[in-house]
Amino acid sequence: MVMVTGTSPPVAVADRAPGTTGHPGHRAAGPSRGVTPVPEQLTTASDAATDPGPAYVLESVTKRYGRQRRHSTVPAALTDVTLTIPRGRTTVVAGPSGSGRTTLLRLLNRTIEPTEGTITVDELPLRRHRRGALRRRIGAVLQGSGLLPRRTVGENLTAAARDAGVPGREVEDRVDHWLAQVGLPPAITDVLPGRLTSGHLQRVKLTRALVADPEVLLLDEPFALLDTGVRGELQTLLLDLQQQRPRTIVLATQDLDEAIRLADRIAVLGRTGRLAQHATPAEVVNAPADDEVAAFVAQDRGSRALAFHPSDQLPVDRVRAVRTPSAVRHGGEALVLDARARPRGWVTPERPGQVLGLGGTFDPRRDSLRTALDAALGSPVGRAVTVEADTGRFTGAVRLEAITAHIAELRRTVAIGVLDAAEAERRRRAEEARREAAERARRQQAEQARLLAEIEGSSPPPRPGSGSVPEPPTDDDAPAPSTPFAGQPGA
């Protein structure tokens, strides 16, 4: 019989720091992304120093299709959207069907043009960027195949790499690497796109976007057609890529759990195509901006909020552990371990020798309260088993009652903090918008002054009678004496 005690050091509760990605179930250690900060933590000097600035700035963007007019009764696909997409971060565009998610990504890729408003990239209007040069910086997975149907998968991927300027000797290695990353066999390069399953086709499109190593990724429902296991693996891949080299990622989805897991910020679009809220995942779940956002996050909202809080503060208990189920005859339940000290299941005196289900496990250094609660609810004895995620070794267990008590206390202390933090963030962004507007106005005035100076410098001299004072005539300019006509005095 083995007696084990599990403990975990405390971790400060804070929002995700700039330049990091992941969530409590993804990172090895450290604070949980999405945990609601106190207001003074929202902006720091280090944040300002590392802020890379915006990748895209949308100002009052509206998009109407076909013959829709300004006063048409047909709703626009997007309505008066003003949004700043930060460089090197993941912005998830979420919302119900018909909210304009795909339209927004097509505008950013310049597949279509806005009906009203402006989109700015690198402080220049998007219209000023050539489509070819722009798209070489962008890896896109949009609606539709995007693959040439008469070329094999390998030919499509090779062409994408070459178009992006990948040296010829590196193209094949680059293609093989990304195929392996998304879980596709090398033999798929000989297959035509039309012969692929929907799941394989979606992964090939993702490979095509990544093989060029772009600065920007525009992903429209990239994991929608994949099964749960593959979907989770590719989401983890995307998080890992952001840790290795931060890119500007704009991902459209209507899966709120996916948005919470991947996003630095979520832009929620309403059914009329208007921007309802742009905030951190924690703010969207805990403090919806209006009834439409509240309805979007309503299902499982309480349990989703637990994903923003680490589980390292839970009390880990000592648990009786055995190697063989028959060793338990009395004295309460015990946990059965294998030869490597990994948990197999529970055994109770009522059913000696029979191993019951485990329920679930979690690592307090990595996983969220939501994972811990799920593990306890699935346990036949109401205990969530704690493990080391890297090795799977058992370290202890936490009772369901302890988890629910901790959650109740946490929700009481967080409720007011969430609202205060959201209000502080809104004030900060309003001040940023005011400063940006003032800077734009200053630049416009400077440009107008420059143009006026150029016009005045290149204008011709004023004509007589234009109101200007003429210069005194010289001798050469003096008129000749006139000869009197006949019949006049002096003739």
C-alpha positions in Angstrom: 0.0 0.0 0.0 1.3 3.5 -0.9 0.3 6.7 0.8 0.8 9.8 -1.4 0.4 13.5 -0.7 0.0 16.0 -3.5 0.6 19.7 -3.3 1.0 22.5 -5.7 2.6 26.0 -5.3 0.2 28.9 -5.6 0.1 30.8 -8.9 -0.9 34.5 -9.2 -4.2 35.1 -10.8 -3.7 37.4 -13.7 -4.7 38.0 -17.3 -2.5 36.5 -20.0 0.6 38.5 -20.5 1.3 39.9 -24.0 3.2 37.5 -26.3 1.9 34.3 -24.6 -0.8 32.0 -25.8 -2.7 29.0 -24.5 -5.0 28.4 -21.6 -4.9 26.7 -18.3 -5.1 23.3 -19.9 -2.3 24.0 -22.4 0.6 25.7 -20.8 3.0 23.9 -18.6 2.7 26.4 -15.7 1.9 29.9 -14.9 -1.2 32.0 -14.7 -4.3 31.0 -16.5 -5.2 33.0 -19.7 -8.5 34.6 -19.3 -8.5 35.0 -15.6 -10.1 38.3 -14.8 -7.5 40.9 -13.7 -8.0 43.6 -11.2 -8.4 47.0 -13.0 -4.8 48.2 -12.3 -3.4 45.1 -14.0 -5.1 45.9 -17.3 -2.4 48.3 -18.5 1.2 48.3 -17.4 4.3 50.0 -18.7 5.6 46.7 -20.0 2.4 46.1 -21.9 2.7 49.5 -23.6 6.4 48.8 -24.4 5.7 45.5 -26.0 2.5 46.5 -27.8 3.2 45.8 -31.5 0.4 48.1 -32.7 -2.5 47.3 -34.9 -2.4 44.9 -37.9 -5.8 46.0 -39.2 -8.0 49.0 -38.3 -11.6 49.0 -39.5 -13.5 52.3 -39.3 -17.3 52.4 -39.8 -17.1 49.5 -42.3 -20.4 48.4 -43.9 -20.8 45.8 -46.6 -23.9 45.3 -48.7 -24.1 42.7 -51.5 -25.8 43.0 -54.8 -28.2 46.0 -55.3 -28.7 46.8 -51.7 -28.8 50.5 -51.2 -28.1 52.6 -48.1 -31.8 52.8 -47.2 -32.7 49.3 -48.4 -34.9 47.2 -46.1 -32.5 44.2 -46.8 -30.0 44.1 -43.9 -26.3 44.6 -44.7 -23.9 41.7 -44.2 -21.8 44.0 -41.9 -23.1 47.2 -40.3 -20.9 50.1 -39.2 -18.1 47.9 -37.8 -15.2 49.8 -36.1 -12.6 47.3 -34.9 -8.8 47.3 -34.2 -7.1 43.9 -34.7 -3.8 43.8 -32.8 -0.6 42.5 -34.5 0.8 39.2 -33.3 -2.3 38.2 -31.4 -5.3 35.9 -32.0 -8.6 37.7 -32.6 -11.6 35.4 -32.9 -14.6 36.7 -34.8 -17.6 34.9 -33.2 -21.3 35.1 -33.6 -24.4 33.2 -34.8 -25.0 32.1 -38.4 -25.5 35.1 -40.7 -23.7 37.6 -38.5 -21.1 38.5 -41.1 -18.0 36.5 -39.9 -17.1 35.2 -43.4 -17.7 38.7 -44.9 -15.3 40.3 -42.4 -12.5 37.8 -43.3 -13.1 38.3 -47.1 -12.8 42.1 -46.6 -9.5 41.6 -44.7 -8.2 39.4 -47.6 -9.4 42.0 -50.1 -11.5 39.4 -51.9 -14.3 42.0 -51.7 -14.4 45.7 -51.0 -16.4 47.5 -48.3 -19.5 49.4 -49.4 -18.7 52.2 -46.8 -15.9 52.9 -44.4 -12.2 52.3 -44.5 -9.8 49.4 -43.7 -6.2 50.4 -42.9 -3.1 48.1 -43.0 0.3 49.5 -41.9 -1.3 53.0 -41.7 -2.3 52.8 -45.4 -5.8 52.2 -46.8 -6.2 48.6 -47.8 -7.1 49.8 -51.4 -3.6 51.2 -51.7 -2.1 47.7 -51.3 -1.7 45.5 -54.3 -3.7 42.3 -54.0 -0.8 40.1 -55.0 1.6 41.6 -52.6 -1.0 41.6 -49.8 -1.9 38.0 -50.2 1.7 36.9 -50.2 1.7 38.0 -46.6 -1.5 36.2 -45.8 -2.3 32.5 -45.3 -6.0 32.1 -45.8 -8.5 29.2 -45.1 -11.7 30.7 -46.5 -15.0 29.2 -47.6 -14.5 27.1 -50.8 -11.6 24.9 -51.7 -9.0 27.4 -52.6 -7.1 24.5 -54.3 -6.6 24.0 -58.1 -8.8 21.0 -58.9 -6.6 19.6 -61.7 -3.5 19.7 -59.7 -2.5 17.2 -57.0 -2.3 18.2 -53.4 1.5 18.2 -53.6 1.4 20.5 -56.7 -1.0 22.9 -54.9 1.2 23.0 -51.8 4.4 23.4 -53.8 2.9 26.3 -55.8 1.8 28.0 -52.6 5.4 27.7 -51.1 7.0 29.0 -54.3 4.6 31.9 -54.6 5.6 32.9 -51.1 9.3 33.0 -52.1 10.4 29.8 -50.3 13.8 28.7 -51.9 13.4 25.8 -54.2 15.6 23.4 -52.2 13.4 24.0 -49.1 10.0 23.6 -50.7 9.7 19.8 -50.4 11.0 19.7 -46.8 8.6 22.5 -45.9 5.6 20.7 -47.5 6.5 17.4 -45.7 6.9 19.2 -42.4 3.5 20.9 -42.4 1.7 17.7 -43.7 3.1 15.9 -40.7 2.1 18.7 -38.3 -1.5 18.5 -39.4 -1.6 14.7 -39.3 -1.6 13.9 -43.0 0.5 11.1 -44.6 3.1 12.0 -47.4 1.1 9.8 -49.9 -1.7 12.4 -49.9 0.5 14.7 -52.1 -0.4 12.4 -55.1 -4.2 12.8 -54.7 -6.4 15.3 -56.5 -8.4 17.7 -54.2 -11.7 16.3 -55.5 -11.0 12.9 -54.1 -10.3 14.0 -50.6 -12.8 13.6 -47.7 -14.1 16.9 -46.2 -11.8 16.4 -43.1 -8.7 15.8 -45.2 -9.5 18.7 -47.5 -9.8 21.0 -44.5 -6.4 19.9 -43.3 -4.8 20.4 -46.7 -6.2 23.9 -46.8 -4.7 24.6 -43.4 -1.4 23.2 -44.6 -1.5 25.4 -47.7 -2.0 28.4 -45.4 0.9 27.5 -43.2 3.5 26.3 -45.7 4.2 29.9 -46.8 5.0 30.9 -43.2 2.8 34.0 -43.5 2.6 37.1 -41.2 -1.2 36.9 -41.1 -3.5 33.9 -40.9 -7.2 34.4 -41.9 -9.1 31.2 -40.8 -12.8 30.8 -41.5 -14.1 27.8 -39.5 -10.8 25.9 -40.1 -11.8 23.0 -37.7 -15.5 22.8 -38.4 -15.5 19.6 -40.4 -13.1 17.7 -38.2 -13.8 15.1 -35.5 -13.3 16.1 -31.8 -9.9 14.5 -31.4 -8.3 16.0 -34.6 -9.9 19.3 -33.8 -8.3 19.5 -30.4 -4.9 18.5 -31.8 -5.0 21.2 -34.4 -6.2 23.8 -31.9 -3.1 22.9 -29.8 -0.9 23.2 -32.9 -2.2 26.7 -33.4 -1.5 27.6 -29.8 2.0 26.1 -30.1 2.7 28.1 -33.3 1.7 31.3 -31.5 4.2 30.6 -28.7 7.0 29.8 -31.2 6.4 32.8 -33.4 3.4 35.1 -32.8 1.4 35.8 -35.9 -1.7 37.9 -36.5 -4.5 35.4 -36.5 -8.1 36.2 -37.3 -10.3 33.2 -36.9 -14.0 33.0 -37.5 -16.1 30.5 -35.6 -19.5 30.1 -33.9 -18.1 27.6 -31.4 -17.7 29.6 -28.2 -15.5 26.9 -26.5 -13.1 27.2 -29.5 -13.1 30.9 -29.2 -12.4 30.8 -25.5 -9.5 28.4 -26.0 -7.8 30.2 -28.8 -8.5 33.9 -28.5 -6.6 36.8 -27.0 -9.7 38.9 -27.8 -13.1 38.0 -29.1 -15.1 40.2 -31.5 -18.8 39.1 -31.2 -21.0 40.0 -34.2 -24.7 40.3 -33.8 -27.3 39.0 -36.3 -27.5 42.3 -38.0 -23.8 42.3 -38.7 -23.0 44.9 -36.1 -20.1 44.6 -33.6 -21.7 43.8 -30.3 -18.6 43.4 -28.1 -14.8 43.3 -28.5 -13.2 42.1 -25.3 -11.1 39.3 -23.7 -12.8 35.9 -23.4 -13.3 36.4 -19.7 -15.1 39.6 -20.2 -17.3 38.2 -22.9 -18.4 35.3 -20.7 -18.6 37.1 -17.4 -19.8 40.5 -18.5 -21.7 40.4 -21.8 -22.2 43.8 -23.3 -25.8 43.4 -24.2 -28.7 40.8 -24.4 -27.5 39.5 -27.8 -24.1 38.6 -26.4 -25.6 37.2 -23.3 -27.8 34.9 -25.4 -24.8 33.8 -27.4 -22.8 32.8 -24.3 -25.8 31.6 -22.3 -25.4 27.9 -22.7 -23.0 26.4 -20.1 -21.9 30.0 -19.3 -21.3 29.1 -15.6 -19.0 26.2 -16.4 -17.2 28.0 -19.2 -16.3 30.8 -16.8 -14.4 28.2 -14.7 -12.0 27.7 -17.6 -10.5 31.1 -16.8 -9.4 30.1 -13.3 -6.5 27.8 -12.4 -7.0 24.8 -10.1 -3.8 25.1 -8.2 -5.5 26.5 -5.1 -7.6 23.4 -4.5 -6.8 21.4 -1.4 -5.2 18.1 -2.5 -5.8 15.2 -0.1 -3.9 12.1 0.8 -5.4 9.0 -0.8 -5.0 5.4 0.0 -3.4 3.8 -3.1 -3.0 0.0 -3.9 -1.4 -2.1 -6.6 -4.0 -4.9 -6.6 -7.8 -4.5 -6.2 -8.0 -7.5 -3.9 -6.0 -5.6 -1.2 -9.1 -3.5 -0.3 -11.4 -5.3 2.1 -12.3 -2.6 4.5 -11.5 1.0 5.5 -13.1 2.9 2.6 -12.2 3.3 -1.1 -8.8 3.2 -2.6 -7.1 4.1 -5.8 -5.6 1.4 -7.9 -2.3 2.2 -9.6 -0.3 0.5 -12.3 3.4 -0.3 -12.2 4.3 3.2 -13.1 2.1 4.8 -10.4 -0.5 5.9 -12.9 -4.2 5.7 -11.8 -6.3 2.9 -13.2 -9.6 3.3 -11.2 -11.3 3.1 -7.8 -12.1 0.1 -5.7 -14.5 0.1 -2.8 -15.2 -2.4 0.1 -18.7 -3.0 -1.2 -17.2 -4.4 -4.4 -13.9 -5.9 -3.4 -11.6 -6.9 -6.3 -13.7 -4.9 -8.9 -12.1 -1.8 -10.3 -14.6 1.0 -10.9 -14.1 3.8 -13.4 -11.6 6.6 -12.7 -13.8 9.5 -13.8 -11.0 11.9 -14.8 -7.7 13.4 -13.9 -6.2 16.9 -13.9 -2.8 18.5 -13.3 -3.2 21.5 -10.8 -0.2 23.2 -12.4 -1.8 23.3 -15.8 -5.5 22.6 -15.8 -8.4 24.9 -15.0 -11.2 24.6 -12.4 -13.5 23.5 -15.2 -11.3 20.4 -15.8 -11.1 19.7 -12.1 -14.9 19.9 -11.7 -15.5 17.7 -14.7 -13.0 15.1 -13.3 -14.8 15.0 -9.9 -18.3 14.8 -11.4 -17.3 11.8 -13.5 -15.7 10.0 -10.5 -17.7 7.1 -9.0 -16.5 8.2 -5.5 -16.7 12.0 -6.1 -13.0 12.6 -6.2 -10.9 14.2 -8.9 -7.5 12.5 -9.2 -4.5 14.8 -9.5 -1.6 13.7 -11.7 1.6 15.0 -13.3 0.6 15.7 -16.9 4.0 14.8 -18.4 4.2 11.4 -16.8 0.7 10.6 -15.7 1.9 9.7 -12.2 -0.7 10.0 -9.4 -0.1 12.8 -6.9 -3.4 12.9 -4.9 -7.1 13.7 -5.1 -9.6 16.5 -4.5 -13.1 16.0 -3.2 -16.1 17.3 -5.1 -17.3 19.2 -2.0 -14.0 21.0 -1.8 -14.1 22.0 -5.5 -17.7 23.4 -5.2 -16.9 25.3 -2.0 -13.9 26.9 -3.7 -16.0 27.8 -6.8 -18.7 29.4 -4.6 -16.2 31.6 -2.8 -14.4 32.4 -6.1 -17.6 33.5 -7.9 -18.5 35.9 -5.0 -15.1 37.6 -5.1 -14.9 37.7 -8.9 -18.4 39.0 -9.7 -17.6 42.7 -8.8 -14.1 42.5 -10.1 -15.2 41.4 -13.5 -17.5 44.4 -13.9 -14.9 46.8 -12.6 -12.2 45.3 -14.9 -14.5 45.5 -17.9 -15.4 49.1 -17.2 -11.7 50.0 -16.7 -10.9 48.4 -20.0 -13.6 50.2 -21.8 -12.4 53.5 -20.5 -8.8 52.7 -21.5 -9.9 51.8 -25.1 -12.1 54.9 -25.3 -9.0 57.0 -24.4 -6.9 55.2 -27.0 -9.6 55.8 -29.6 -9.7 59.5 -28.7 -5.9 59.8 -29.0 -5.9 58.0 -32.3 -8.7 60.2 -33.6 -6.7 63.3 -32.6 -3.6 62.0 -34.2 -5.5 61.3 -37.5 -6.9 64.8 -37.4 -3.4 66.3 -36.9 -2.1 64.3 -39.8 -4.9 65.4 -42.0 -4.4 69.0 -41.1 -0.6 68.7 -41.9 -1.4 67.0 -45.2 -3.9 69.8 -46.1 -1.3 72.4 -45.2 1.3 70.7 -47.4 -1.0 70.5 -50.4 -2.0 74.2 -50.0 1.7 75.2 -49.9 2.3 73.2 -53.1 -0.6 74.8 -54.8 0.4 78.3 -53.9 4.0 77.7 -55.0 3.0 76.4 -58.4 0.2 79.0 -59.2 0.7 81.5 -62.2 1.1 85.3 -61.6 -2.2 87.2 -61.1 -3.8 88.7 -64.2 -4.6 92.5 -64.4 -7.9 93.4 -62.9 -7.8 90.5 -60.5 -7.6 92.8 -57.5 -3.9 92.7 -57.1 -1.8 95.9 -57.0 0.1 96.3 -60.3 3.8 97.1 -60.3 4.8 100.6 -61.6 5.6 100.5 -65.3 9.2 100.9 -66.6 10.2 103.0 -69.6 10.0 100.0 -71.9 6.4 99.4 -70.7 5.3 103.1 -71.1 2.7 103.6 -73.9 3.8 105.5 -77.1 2.4 109.1 -77.6 -0.8 108.9 -79.6 -1.3 110.9 -82.9 -4.3 113.2 -82.9 -7.1 112.4 -85.4 -8.2 114.9 -88.1 -10.5 117.5 -86.8 -9.1 117.3 -83.3 -7.1 120.2 -81.8 -3.5 120.0 -82.9 -4.3 118.0 -86.1 
